[in-house]
Amino acid sequence: MRSRCWLQCCVGLFVAGLLAIELVDSPLRAQQPQPGAAPAPAADGAPAVPGAPTGVPGASGLKDALDRSARTGRPLLAMAGSKTCGPCQELLKRLSTDASLAPYLAAYIPLKIDTETPEWQTFAQRYKAPGNSIPILFVIRADGEQIYGQSGSHPGAQLPTVLGQALTQCGTILSDQQVLQAEGIVTKVNKLLSEERTDEAVAALVPALGAYGGSYAMAAQQVVKLGEELTSRGQKALGDAEQKLAIDDAALEGAIELVAINRTFVRLPEMNVALRDAMRKYRKEDTTKELLRQAEQFDKATQYAHKKQPKKAMSAYQAIAAKYEGTPAATLAETKIAELEGQGIERGAAPASGSSPAARTASRRKPAASEHSAEDLRKAQSYLRNAKTFAAKKNTTKAREYLEKVVSLVPGSDESQEAEKLLGELK
């Protein structure tokens, strides 16, 4: 009984909208059940529309209808006809009174176009249907692609069949909340990218990738496009870094770029495998594994600087300069130290570098305690335990994930050295 009342209410509202349209020749207003109302049951096999939004305002013209369709992802259901056309009025009446059509109509943005107006001329230039008779029924997908166009009154089962089959080609229908959520993500990601905070942009975007799969809503399509653009950017950056790693004079720069690229883009599904393979490859090669250790420490120092923690950045660069004395890494660290001094940041107590090659070697293997916080070391030890547990269970993917976290979190530490060793042993 409650479902029947809901259908009567929905159809009654739809009738009222059509009557208003008949008087002013404006687009139809989509009528939706109020929040909390019982959902319409399937009628004669008609599918319920998952995620169909509620309370979508009526469009005020052809352009507005197309804009609303593009924004919400709901396809446009347009009926072209005239006031003096008997079959047109019969089709309008059926659309407004046939309760079995309600589950289908809930997914559409409906529009009535008077074929005696300039609006019809504009519409007909873009969307075509065979023959010259009216009424003509059109289904236009949210991305502007015409899915259906056919004249005739669509009697009997033809109308629900057309509406249902067209919906299968119109993608996922998002709820109002999902549309707003996707729009918010796109706005946030674009803002972060404009501020050159790419790693944060990727982190904000990744949870949305796949969340709106198959939807033609504008924001959902923009999420996909942003994912593709960032993946392309990451792939190019990876290629550039690997080229530098092959050149002696640019190898350290390439290693630093590779570590930053891994931190920034590894969350992207299409970048994940490529980056993990690259990091694993260069950690095993004798000519690059030490460079990666240095690069990871540079990356951590750079992150301190970006997070407006210049004193921690200064300490980290000083540790690198002392640890890799006489190497390109030390030279670059001194350059960074000079830049921080130019900003008014004073050097801290210089870490002991050792007076002999053996002492310097020991220093390289065990960084100063001030380089890593107790909290970071505690996390690294926990990650190591998790990695060993997964390795024992032959889950090398998870083991590698935790080991790479250790190396990234506390580069140069005893924990990092152990993680690198275990990474080399994983098959």
N, C-alpha and C positions, 0 to 999 in steps of 0.2 A: 504494500500500500504506500509506504514511504517513497519507494523508488518511482511508483506511478505518479505520485504527487510532484516529485521533483521533475519528472519529464514534462508534466503538464505546465509546471511553472516555467521551465526552460523554454518550451515551445511558445508559451504565452508571451514571454519577453521577446522572443525572436519575431513573433507576429507584430508586436508593437513597433519593433525596429523597422520592419519591412513597411508597415503602414506609414511611418514617418518618412521613409525613403521615397515611397510612392508619391508623397505630396511635394517633396522638395528635390527629387532627383539627386540625392546624395548617396554616398556609399553605405552599404549595410553596416550595422553595428553588431559585432559578435557578442552574443549573450552567453555568459558562463554562470555555472552554479556558484552561489556564495560560499566562501570558505566555511568548512565544517558541514556542508550539506552532504547528503548521501550521494555517492557517485552513481552515474547512470549505468544500469546494467546493459550487457550486450543485448541487442534486439535483432532477432532473426540472424544470429551469427555475427552481428556487427562487432568489431573489436573495440574494447575500451581504449582510450587514447592515453598512454602512459605519460605522466608529467605535463598534461595539458594545462596551460596557465589559466589563472582566473582573473576576472576583472580587467581584461585588456580593453582599453578605450576604443571606440569606433574611429575609423579614419575619416578625414575630412575631404578626400579627393583621391584621384588616381595616384598622384605622387606620394601622398601621405600613406596610402594603402601599401604601395610598394616599399616605402621606407620602413613601415611597421613590420612587414613581412621579413625584410632583410635583417632587421634588428632582432626579432623574436625567433626567427627560423621557421615560423609557421607559413605554409604555402598560401598563396592567394587563390581564392575561389571567386572568379569573376563571371557574372552572367550579363551578357550583352542583349538588350532588347528594347522595346518601346512601350509606352502606355497603351497604344492602340492595338498592340499585338496580343491576340487571345491566348495563344500557346505560351507566350512570355509570362502573362499574368498567372496562367495555370502552374507554370514551373515555380514562379515566386511563391504561390500559395502552398505548393507542396513542400518547398524548402522551409516554409514557416510553420507548417502544421503536422508534417509527418514525423512522429516521435522516433521512428526507427532510424532516422538520419542524424539524430542529435549526437550520438557518439562520434560520428564522422565530422560533423560541422564544428565540433569543439576544437578540432585541430587546425581549422582554417581561419584566415583573415578574409571575410566575405566582402564582395564589392558588386554593386549593380551599376552598369554603365548604360546610359541612354544613347542608342545608336544615332540619334538626331542631334547630338552635341559635338563640339570640337574635341571633347575629351575622348570620344570614341575614335575619331580620326587619328589622334595621337597613339592610342592603344593599338589600333589596327595596323599601323605602320610597322609595329614591332612584332606583334603576335598574330599568327595566322590560323585560319580554320577553313576546311574545304566547303565550298558552296557559298551561296549568298543569302540563305534564309536565316531567320531568327526564331527563337532564341539561340544564342551560342554560349556554350559553357566552356570556360577555360580554367586550367589549373597551372599556376605559375609557381615554380619552386622559389625558395627564399633567395637564391643566388641569381634569380632572373631567368632561369632556364624554363622554357615552356614544356610542361609534362603532358598536357592534354589540351585539345581544342576541337570541338565538334558541335555542329548545329543540331537542333532537334529538341524535343521536349523530354527526352530520356525517360520513357515510361517504365513502370514496373520495377523490376530488379536491376535495370540498366543503370539507374542513377546511383544506388548504394554501391554497386559493383565498380563503377567509374571512380567514385569518391574513395573507396577502399584501396583499389589498385593504384591509384595515383599517390596515395599516402606512402605506399611501399617504396616509392622512388623519391620521396621528399626528405629523407633523413630523419634523424632523431628529433623529436619535438621536446625542447627544453622547457622547464618550468620558469616562471617569472624570476624566482630566486636564482636559478642557475644562470639565466641571462645576465642578471645584475652581478653575480659572482664573476662570470667570465669577463664582463666589461671592466670590473674592478682590477682583475689580474692584468689585463692588457694595459690599462692605464698605469698601474704600478711598474710593470716591466719596462714600458717605454720611458717612464720617468727615470728609472735606475740606469737604463742604457744611455739616456741623455746626459747623465751625471758620470758616465764611464765607470759605473759600478757593476761590471758585467757578471762577476761571480754571484752577487746578490740577485741580479736579474735572472740568472739561470736557476738559482735556488727557488725563486718565487714562481718561475714558470713551470718547472718540472712536475709538481703535483697536478697541474692542470692538463698536462699532455695525456691524452687518452680519456680524460674525464668527460669530454663533450664529443666523443667519437661519433662520426656520422651526422653531426648536426650542421645545417647550412646557415645557422645564425651567424651574423657578421662577427661577433666577438669570438665565437667558437672557431671560425675560419681564421681569425687573426691570431688566436693561440697557436694553431697549427703552423701558420706562416712564420711566426716568431721562432717557433721551435726549429723550423727548417733553416731560417736565416742564421740562428745561433750555431746550429750544427755545421753549416757551411763555413762560418767564421772560425769555428774550432778546428775544422779539418784543414783549412788553409794555414792557420797558425801552427798546427802540428807539423805540417809539411815544411814550413819555414824553419822551425826549431830543429828538425832533424837534419836539414841541409847545413845549418850552422854547426851542429855537433860533428859533422864530417870534416870540418875545417879547423885545424889546430888553433889558429888565432881567434876563432869565434866560438870555440867549443864551450867555454864557460858560459858565455851569453846564451848559447843554444840550450844548455842544461837548465839555466835559470828560467828561460822561457818555457821549457818543457814542464818543469815542476809547476809553474804558475798556470799553464794550460790545463794540466791534470787537475789541479785544485778547482779551477773555474768550470771546466766543461765535462768532467768525468760523470756527472749526474745525468747528462743527456743520453738517452738510450742508444742512439747511433754513434756516440763517441766513446761510450764506456769500454767496449771491447778493444777498440783501437788504442786507447790510451793505456789501458792495463797491459796490453801486449808490448807497447813501446816502453813503458816504465820497467817491465820485467826484463826486456831485452837489454836496455842500457845499464841496468843494475848488475847484469851478469858479465858484461864486457869489461875487460881490465882497463881499457882506455877511458871509459866513461863512468864506471861505478863510483869512483872517488869524486868526480865532477858532480854527480847527482847528490852526494852527501853535502858537498859545499852549497849546491844550488838550493837544497831544502832549507839550509840554515839562512841563506840569503832571503828566501821566500818568507820565512818566519819573521825576520827582521823587517822586511818590507811591509808585512801585514801590521806589525806594531806601528810603523810610521803612518800607514793608512788609517789606523784606528785612533790616531792622535795620541799615541803613547810614545813620544820621542825619546824619553829616557830609557825605556826598554829597548827601543830600536838602537840607540847608541850603545847600550851594553851588549846587544847581540852582534853588532858590527865590530865592536872592539874584540869580542871573543873570536870572531872569524879572523880578524887581522892577526891576533896572537897565535891562534891555532894553526894557521896556514902561512906563517911567516915566510916571506921570500917567494910567494906564488902569485899568479894573477888574481887569485881570490883575495889575498891580503891587499893587493894594490887597489882592487875595486872596493874593498871594505873601507880602506883609508879615504877613498874618494867620497863614499857615503858619509863617513864620519865628518869630513870637512864640510859637507853640505849641511849636516845637522848643526855643526859649530857656527856656521853662517846664520843659522836660525836662532842662535843664542843658547843652544843646548851644550852644556859642558861635558867633557869626558869624565867618565867614572874612573875608579881605580883600575889600572891596566891589569888584565889577567896575566899571570906568569906564563911566559912562553917557553921556559926551559933554556938552559945554557948549552945544551948539546943536542945533536940530531936525535939521539935516543929519547931525551926528555921531550923534545918537540913531537916526536912520534907518539909518545905516551899521551901528550896533551891532546893530540888530534883524536885519539881513541876515546878519551874521557874528558868531555868539555867541563868548563867551570860550573860549579853547582848553581851559580847565579843565572846561568843561561836558561835553565828550565825551572819552572815553578814546581813546588812539591805536588800541587794538584795535577799538573800535566804528567809528572812522573808516575803518580798513582794511577791515572787513567791509562797510561802506556802499559803499566804492569798488568792492569786488568785486561786490556786488549790482548796482551801476549798470552795470558791464561786462556782467554776465549779462543784465540787462534790455535793454540796447542790442542784444545778440546776438539775443535772442528777438524784439525788435521788427523787426530786419532780416529775420528769417525769417517775419514776419507772424504770429507767435504772440503775439497781444496779451494773451491770458490769463496766460501765464507772465511776459511783460514787466511787466504790471500788478502781478503778485504780488511781483516783485522790487523794483519801484519803491516799492510800499507798505511793504515791509520797510525800505527806506532811510529813508523819512519817519518811520516809527515808531522806528527805531533811533537816528537822530541828528537829531531835530527842530530846525529853525532853522539848521542848518549849510548850507554851500555845497552839499554833496552832496544835502541834503534839498530845497533850492531847485531844483536841477537836476532832481531826481526829480519834484517837483511840476509843473514845466514840461513834462516828458515825459508825465506822466499826463494833462495837459490836451490834449496833442497826439494821444494814442491814440484811435482810433475804436472 
